[in-house]
Amino acid sequence: MSEIRSAMPLLARHEGIWEGEYIHVDTANTVIDRHRSRLQCRFPDDGPYAYYQINTYIWDDGRSEEIHFPATYRDGRIWWDTDRIDGSAWEIDPRTVVLTWTRKDMPGSYLYEMIQLSEDGNDRGRTWHWFENDVLVKRTCIKEYRVA
C-alpha cells in the first residue's frame, strides 16, 4: 500500500467518505437525472486491491444503489476490471485525477472523468463525459465534500 500512496499522492488525499450530488445532463444541458451520493475511498492494508471505493446513490423517490469498485495498482495508475466497468485513473497535476473507462453493460460506450481536489482536501468537483459510438451523449457534474 505504501507504493500507491507514494506514487499517487493526490489520490491518497481522496481517502475518506464523501457526500454530494450527481447531476446528469443531456447535450442540450437538460437535467435527466439528479441524486445524492456517498462515496467511501479506501486503501486496504492487505488483500488483492490497492484501492477500494464504494459508491452509494440515493434518489428522492426512495431508490438507492450501492456499487463496489475494487482497483489494483500498477504503472502509476489504478485499474478497474469489475462486472460493471473496465478502466484506469492517473494523476495529471497536483490537483487533478483523470479517469477513462468503459461500461460493460453499454457496448460502444466510453467515459472520461476529471476530479479536482481543493487545496484543503475537503471539497472536490468531478465531471464525466459520456460517449456512445464516439458521440457525446451526456455529461455528469458532481460536487462533493468530505464528511470523514
Rosetta blueprint (number, residue, H / E / L):
1 M L
2 S H
3 E H
4 I H
5 R H
6 S H
7 A H
8 M L
9 P H
10 L H
11 L H
12 A H
13 R L
14 H L
15 E L
16 G E
17 I E
18 W E
19 E E
20 G E
21 E E
22 Y E
23 I E
24 H E
25 V E
26 D E
27 T L
28 A L
29 N L
30 T L
31 V E
32 I E
33 D E
34 R E
35 H E
36 R E
37 S E
38 R E
39 L E
40 Q E
41 C E
42 R E
43 F L
44 P L
45 D L
46 D L
47 G L
48 P L
49 Y L
50 A L
51 Y E
52 Y E
53 Q E
54 I E
55 N E
56 T E
57 Y E
58 I E
59 W L
60 D L
61 D L
62 G L
63 R L
64 S E
65 E E
66 E E
67 I E
68 H E
69 F E
70 P E
71 A E
72 T E
73 Y E
74 R E
75 D L
76 G L
77 R E
78 I E
79 W E
80 W E
81 D E
82 T L
83 D L
84 R L
85 I E
86 D E
87 G E
88 S E
89 A E
90 W E
91 E E
92 I E
93 D E
94 P L
95 R L
96 T E
97 V E
98 V E
99 L E
100 T E
101 W E
102 T E
103 R E
104 K L
105 D L
106 M L
107 P L
108 G L
109 S E
110 Y E
111 L E
112 Y E
113 E E
114 M E
115 I E
116 Q E
117 L E
118 S L
119 E L
120 D L
121 G L
122 N L
123 D E
124 R E
125 G E
126 R E
127 T E
128 W E
129 H E
130 W E
131 F E
132 E E
133 N L
134 D L
135 V E
136 L E
137 V E
138 K E
139 R E
140 T E
141 C E
142 I E
143 K E
144 E E
145 Y E
146 R E
147 V L
148 A L
